[in-house]
Amino acid sequence: MRFDEIQDDPHLVARGMVITEHHPLFGDFLTLGNPLLVPGETFTVRSAPAHGEHTDEVLAELGYDDATRDDLRAAGVI
């Protein structure tokens, strides 16, 4: 099956297998939901982070201070 066939399948839509997701840069898009359906449990699908979205957090955890991160950014390293 192609995705364009899947997205219109009433059974898959009713079971939450085809969902609309929002990406902060690209807007809304259709994607596949979690295939695991467990009574009483909710699974969420979320967009991947944008390129570099967590760079400052990761470098801070590695011990780089604000000034060093600013220097790396100015040098084009990050």
Secondary structure, 3 states (H helix, E strand, C coil): CCHHHHCCCHHHHHCCCEEEEEECCCEEEEEECCCCCCCCCCCCCCCCCCCCCCHHHHHHHCCCCHHHHHHHHHCCCC
